[in-house]
């Protein structure tokens, strides 16, 4: 299962950027190298951080973000949206039989 996570500011944004951003970026780099964070970036207005994680359980998502510096520091909270990714970068089933077969395989 993949998860789309939406991170919203809950604390002092300017303080977080000044004090915690380097730690957040180091955390992101390590999680990407470990294959846990697949894609990430902010919304254009910088109000929302969007992080896609994959191949883990829902509980593992919370374990992962428990140590994320902006979340751990109380500057951000997040929502988790489970995501059944069927198509990525042109790879995947693009017809009903292919998608049906993928779903059947996930539920066996």
DRENPABA-366378 format. One line per 4 residues: number of its first residue (from 1); for each residue z, x, y of C-alpha. Coordinates in Angstrom, 1 decimal, m for minus. Each point is the difference from the previous one (the first is absolute). Layout:
<recs>
NUM> Z/X/Y ~ ... $
</recs>
This chain:
<recs>
1> 0.0/0.0/0.0 ~ m0.7/1.1/3.5 ~ 2.0/m1.0/3.0 ~ m0.9/m0.5/3.7 $
5> 3.1/0.8/2.1 ~ 0.4/m1.1/3.6 ~ 2.5/2.0/2.0 ~ 1.4/m1.4/3.3 $
9> 2.2/1.6/2.6 ~ 3.6/m1.1/m0.1 ~ 1.6/2.8/2.0 ~ m0.7/2.2/3.1 $
13> m3.7/0.9/m0.5 ~ m0.1/2.8/2.6 ~ 3.1/1.6/m1.5 ~ m1.5/m0.3/m3.5 $
17> m3.2/1.7/1.1 ~ 1.8/2.8/1.8 ~ 2.6/0.6/m2.8 ~ m1.4/m1.2/m3.3 $
21> m3.8/0.1/0.1 ~ m0.3/3.5/m1.4 ~ 2.2/m0.9/m2.9 ~ m2.0/m3.2/m0.6 $
25> m3.3/2.0/0.0 ~ 1.5/2.5/m2.5 ~ 1.2/m2.8/m2.2 ~ m3.5/m1.6/0.1 $
29> m1.7/3.3/m0.9 ~ 2.3/0.5/m3.0 ~ m0.4/m3.6/m1.2 ~ m3.8/0.3/0.3 $
33> 0.0/3.2/m2.0 ~ 2.1/m1.8/m2.6 ~ m2.6/m2.8/m0.2 ~ 2.5/m2.6/1.2 $
37> m1.4/m0.7/3.4 ~ m3.7/m0.8/m0.2 ~ m0.9/m0.9/3.6 ~ 2.0/m0.2/3.2 $
41> m0.4/m0.4/3.7 ~ 1.2/m2.1/3.0 ~ m1.5/m3.1/1.6 ~ m2.0/0.8/3.2 $
45> 3.0/m1.1/2.2 ~ 2.4/2.2/m2.1 ~ 2.3/m3.0/m0.6 ~ m0.7/m0.1/m3.7 $
49> m0.1/2.7/m2.6 ~ m2.1/m0.8/m3.1 ~ 0.5/1.9/m3.2 ~ m1.8/m0.6/m3.3 $
53> 1.9/1.1/m3.1 ~ m1.1/m0.4/m3.6 ~ 0.6/0.3/m3.7 ~ 3.7/m0.8/0.1 $
57> 2.4/m2.9/m0.5 ~ 1.3/m2.1/2.9 ~ 3.4/1.6/m0.4 ~ m1.5/3.4/0.2 $
61> m1.5/m0.9/3.4 ~ 3.5/m0.7/1.4 ~ 1.2/3.3/m1.6 ~ m2.9/1.8/1.7 $
65> 0.6/m1.4/3.5 ~ 3.8/0.3/m0.2 ~ m0.5/3.7/0.8 ~ m2.8/m0.4/2.6 $
69> 1.5/1.5/3.2 ~ m0.9/m2.9/2.4 ~ 1.4/m2.6/m2.5 ~ 3.1/2.1/m0.9 $
73> 0.7/0.6/3.7 ~ 0.0/m3.7/0.7 ~ m3.1/0.2/2.3 ~ m2.3/m2.0/m2.3 $
77> 0.1/m2.8/m2.6 ~ m2.8/m1.0/m2.3 ~ m1.6/m2.8/m1.8 ~ m1.6/0.5/m3.4 $
81> m3.1/m1.9/m1.1 ~ m1.1/0.4/m3.7 ~ m3.7/0.7/m0.2 ~ m2.3/m0.3/m3.0 $
85> m2.7/2.4/1.1 ~ m3.2/m0.8/m1.8 ~ m2.4/1.9/2.3 ~ 0.5/3.4/1.7 $
89> m2.6/2.2/1.5 ~ m2.9/m1.8/m1.7 ~ 1.6/0.2/m3.4 ~ 1.1/m3.2/m1.8 $
93> m1.3/m3.3/m1.4 ~ m2.3/m1.8/2.4 ~ m0.8/m3.0/m2.2 ~ 2.1/m2.8/m1.5 $
97> m0.1/1.3/m3.6 ~ 1.1/3.5/1.1 ~ 2.9/m1.3/2.0 ~ 1.0/m2.4/m2.8 $
101> 0.0/2.9/m2.4 ~ 2.2/2.1/2.3 ~ 2.5/m2.9/0.4 ~ 0.1/m0.6/m3.8 $
105> 0.7/3.7/m0.5 ~ 2.9/0.0/2.4 ~ 1.7/m2.9/m1.7 ~ m0.3/1.3/m3.6 $
</recs>
